[in-house]
Amino acid sequence: MLSKTGTYKFHIESYTCDFTGKVTLPIIGNFILQAATIHASERNFGYDEMSEGNAAWVLSRLSIQMYEYPGHDRDLIVETWVQDVARFYTQRCFRFLNGENQIIGYARSIWAAIDIQTRRPIDIPSWRPDLNDYVEEEKECPIDKMSKIPSVDDTEPAMGYSVRYSDIDINKHMNSVKYMEHAINVFEPKMFEDKVIHKFEIVYLAEGQFGDKLKLYCSDLSDTEVLIDTKRCDESICRCRIIWK
């Protein structure tokens, strides 16, 4: 049997960096999804196996905490493991290391398994009892579990956009990372000159579809903490908490 933890190396190319020369948070989000996909596929509970069972993994929550962002032409090593399997969700953790094997961040994620046709949750332990063979309870993920992210009731949106072709993923709904991209696009470049995103939390509440007209509402809780609520009409489809440092 393969080890419970998967380790994957990604190289930071110039097109994955912003004007500060550091890798962007959405690219780290892409690395997270790639690492999770490879880890699951190698252990026979990935996309192909799920599709054969008329099912899919859906990201429900994600919390990323970074202490350092690697720069251009550097490596980012992503370790990932399943920390818990509950009835309707699994918890997957990540640890990030730089090319010198120094820890530079962590992430926690919650994934639901759903029936592709009905979009209803699947009882995971009954459907795939073998997932428990890969649960790693001993490996530490020291960041806090996500707390509730409240709605933002501001009357004026900070930004709006329509969901287009490039936003849509293999499951024909809005890609998880696109929500992150649009959320940080609320801020002007000056913000990224002065600060970095230390912690980013996102909860996915509904699936964005092609043609949806979305509006992002923003609330500053302090100089360092911001809430962003992405809405379709009056319905929140995702909410984010950003902590700057």
C-alpha positions as CSV (number, residue, x, y, z in Angstrom):
1,M,0.0,0.0,0.0
2,L,1.2,3.5,-0.8
3,S,2.1,5.8,2.1
4,K,-0.7,7.8,3.7
5,T,1.1,11.1,2.8
6,G,1.8,12.2,-0.7
7,T,4.7,14.6,-1.5
8,Y,4.7,16.6,-4.7
9,K,7.2,19.2,-6.0
10,F,6.1,22.3,-8.1
11,H,8.4,24.8,-9.7
12,I,7.6,28.5,-9.6
13,E,7.7,29.9,-13.1
14,S,7.5,33.6,-14.0
15,Y,3.9,33.4,-15.2
16,T,2.8,32.1,-11.7
17,C,4.2,35.2,-10.0
18,D,2.8,38.7,-9.5
19,F,4.7,42.0,-9.8
20,T,6.4,41.4,-6.4
21,G,8.1,38.3,-7.9
22,K,6.3,35.9,-5.5
23,V,3.9,33.1,-6.4
24,T,0.3,34.2,-6.1
25,L,-2.3,32.7,-3.7
26,P,-4.5,31.4,-6.5
27,I,-1.5,29.5,-7.9
28,I,-1.0,27.9,-4.5
29,G,-4.7,27.0,-4.7
30,N,-4.0,25.3,-8.0
31,F,-1.1,23.4,-6.5
32,I,-3.4,22.3,-3.6
33,L,-5.9,21.0,-6.1
34,Q,-3.3,19.2,-8.2
35,A,-1.7,17.6,-5.1
36,A,-5.1,16.4,-3.8
37,T,-6.0,15.1,-7.3
38,I,-2.7,13.1,-7.7
39,H,-2.8,11.8,-4.1
40,A,-6.4,10.5,-4.5
41,S,-5.7,9.0,-8.0
42,E,-2.6,7.2,-6.9
43,R,-4.7,5.6,-4.1
44,N,-7.7,4.7,-6.4
45,F,-10.2,7.2,-5.1
46,G,-9.5,10.0,-7.7
47,Y,-11.5,11.5,-10.5
48,D,-11.6,8.4,-12.8
49,E,-12.7,6.1,-10.0
50,M,-15.3,8.5,-8.7
51,S,-16.7,9.0,-12.2
52,E,-17.1,5.3,-12.6
53,G,-19.3,5.4,-9.5
54,N,-21.3,8.3,-10.8
55,A,-19.7,10.5,-8.1
56,A,-17.4,13.5,-7.7
57,W,-15.4,15.2,-4.9
58,V,-16.5,18.7,-4.3
59,L,-14.4,21.2,-2.3
60,S,-16.5,22.7,0.5
61,R,-14.0,24.6,2.6
62,L,-10.4,25.7,2.4
63,S,-8.1,27.5,4.8
64,I,-4.6,28.5,3.7
65,Q,-2.0,30.0,6.1
66,M,1.3,31.1,4.6
67,Y,4.4,32.3,6.4
68,E,6.4,32.8,3.2
69,Y,5.7,32.9,-0.5
70,P,8.3,31.3,-2.8
71,G,9.7,33.5,-5.6
72,H,10.4,33.0,-9.3
73,D,12.5,29.9,-10.2
74,R,12.1,28.3,-6.7
75,D,10.4,25.1,-5.7
76,L,7.3,24.6,-3.6
77,I,6.9,21.1,-2.1
78,V,3.3,20.2,-1.1
79,E,2.6,17.3,1.3
80,T,-1.0,16.2,1.6
81,W,-2.8,13.6,3.6
82,V,-6.4,12.7,4.7
83,Q,-6.8,13.5,8.3
84,D,-10.4,12.4,8.9
85,V,-13.3,10.5,7.1
86,A,-16.7,11.4,8.3
87,R,-20.1,10.3,7.0
88,F,-20.5,13.0,4.4
89,Y,-17.1,14.6,4.1
90,T,-13.3,14.1,4.4
91,Q,-10.8,16.5,5.9
92,R,-7.6,16.8,3.9
93,C,-4.5,18.7,5.1
94,F,-1.5,20.2,3.4
95,R,2.0,21.2,4.4
96,F,4.1,23.5,2.3
97,L,7.9,23.5,2.2
98,N,10.4,25.6,0.2
99,G,13.3,24.2,-1.8
100,E,15.4,24.0,1.4
101,N,12.7,21.8,3.1
102,Q,11.7,24.6,5.5
103,I,8.0,24.7,6.4
104,I,6.4,27.8,4.9
105,G,2.7,27.1,5.4
106,Y,-0.2,24.8,5.9
107,A,-3.8,24.3,4.7
108,R,-6.9,22.5,5.7
109,S,-9.7,21.5,3.4
110,I,-13.1,19.8,3.6
111,W,-14.4,17.7,0.7
112,A,-17.8,16.3,0.1
113,A,-18.6,13.3,-2.1
114,I,-21.7,13.9,-4.2
115,D,-23.8,11.9,-6.7
116,I,-23.3,13.6,-10.1
117,Q,-26.9,13.2,-11.1
118,T,-28.8,14.1,-8.0
119,R,-26.1,16.5,-6.5
120,R,-26.8,14.9,-3.1
121,P,-24.2,13.8,-0.6
122,I,-22.9,10.3,-0.5
123,D,-22.4,8.3,2.6
124,I,-18.6,8.0,2.3
125,P,-17.8,5.2,4.8
126,S,-20.5,2.9,3.3
127,W,-19.5,3.7,-0.2
128,R,-15.7,3.6,0.1
129,P,-14.7,2.0,3.5
130,D,-11.1,1.6,2.2
131,L,-10.6,5.3,2.5
132,N,-10.0,4.8,6.3
133,D,-6.8,2.9,5.3
134,Y,-5.3,6.2,4.3
135,V,-6.3,8.3,7.3
136,E,-3.2,9.9,8.9
137,E,-4.1,11.0,12.4
138,E,-0.6,11.4,13.7
139,K,0.7,14.1,11.3
140,E,0.3,17.6,12.6
141,C,-1.6,20.4,10.9
142,P,-1.2,23.2,13.5
143,I,-3.5,25.9,11.9
144,D,-7.0,26.4,13.5
145,K,-10.0,24.8,12.0
146,M,-12.2,27.3,10.1
147,S,-14.8,29.3,12.0
148,K,-18.0,30.6,10.5
149,I,-17.7,33.4,8.0
150,P,-20.7,35.8,8.3
151,S,-22.5,37.4,5.4
152,V,-21.8,40.9,4.2
153,D,-24.8,43.1,4.0
154,D,-23.2,46.1,2.3
155,T,-25.6,47.7,-0.3
156,E,-22.8,48.6,-2.8
157,P,-20.7,45.8,-4.3
158,A,-17.0,46.3,-4.5
159,M,-16.8,44.5,-7.8
160,G,-19.0,42.5,-10.2
161,Y,-18.4,40.0,-13.0
162,S,-20.1,37.4,-15.2
163,V,-19.0,33.8,-15.1
164,R,-17.4,33.0,-18.5
165,Y,-15.9,30.0,-20.3
166,S,-12.5,30.2,-18.5
167,D,-14.1,30.1,-15.1
168,I,-15.7,26.7,-15.7
169,D,-14.1,23.4,-14.7
170,I,-14.4,19.8,-15.7
171,N,-17.6,19.4,-13.7
172,K,-19.2,22.3,-15.6
173,H,-19.4,24.7,-12.7
174,M,-17.1,27.5,-11.5
175,N,-13.6,26.4,-10.7
176,S,-12.7,26.6,-7.0
177,V,-9.7,28.7,-7.6
178,K,-11.6,31.2,-9.7
179,Y,-13.5,32.3,-6.6
180,M,-10.2,33.0,-5.0
181,E,-8.9,35.0,-8.0
182,H,-12.0,37.2,-8.1
183,A,-11.9,37.7,-4.3
184,I,-8.4,39.1,-4.3
185,N,-9.1,41.2,-7.4
186,V,-11.1,43.4,-5.1
187,F,-7.9,44.9,-3.9
188,E,-5.6,47.3,-5.7
189,P,-1.9,46.6,-6.4
190,K,-0.9,49.0,-3.7
191,M,-2.3,46.6,-1.1
192,F,0.1,43.9,-2.3
193,E,3.1,46.2,-2.2
194,D,2.5,46.9,1.5
195,K,1.2,43.6,2.8
196,V,0.9,39.9,2.1
197,I,-2.1,37.6,2.7
198,H,-1.2,35.6,5.8
199,K,-4.4,33.6,6.0
200,F,-7.1,33.0,3.5
201,E,-10.4,31.1,4.3
202,I,-13.1,30.3,1.9
203,V,-16.4,28.4,2.2
204,Y,-18.3,27.3,-0.9
205,L,-22.0,27.6,-0.6
206,A,-23.4,27.1,-4.1
207,E,-22.1,26.3,-7.6
208,G,-21.4,29.2,-9.9
209,Q,-22.7,28.5,-13.4
210,F,-21.9,29.9,-16.8
211,G,-23.6,33.3,-17.4
212,D,-24.2,34.0,-13.7
213,K,-23.9,37.7,-12.9
214,L,-22.0,37.8,-9.6
215,K,-21.3,40.7,-7.2
216,L,-18.7,40.8,-4.5
217,Y,-19.4,42.7,-1.2
218,C,-16.6,43.6,1.1
219,S,-16.4,44.4,4.8
220,D,-13.3,45.6,6.6
221,L,-13.4,44.2,10.2
222,S,-10.0,45.8,11.0
223,D,-6.8,47.0,9.3
224,T,-5.8,43.4,8.7
225,E,-9.1,41.4,8.4
226,V,-11.5,41.6,5.5
227,L,-14.6,39.6,4.7
228,I,-15.7,39.1,1.0
229,D,-19.2,37.8,0.2
230,T,-19.8,36.7,-3.4
231,K,-23.5,36.7,-4.3
232,R,-25.8,35.7,-7.1
233,C,-28.7,38.1,-6.7
234,D,-29.3,37.8,-2.9
235,E,-27.8,34.3,-2.6
236,S,-24.2,33.9,-1.2
237,I,-22.3,31.4,-3.3
238,C,-19.1,31.7,-1.4
239,R,-17.6,33.7,1.5
240,C,-14.0,34.5,2.2
241,R,-12.0,35.8,5.2
242,I,-8.6,37.4,4.4
243,I,-6.0,38.2,7.1
244,W,-3.2,40.5,6.0
245,K,0.2,40.8,7.5
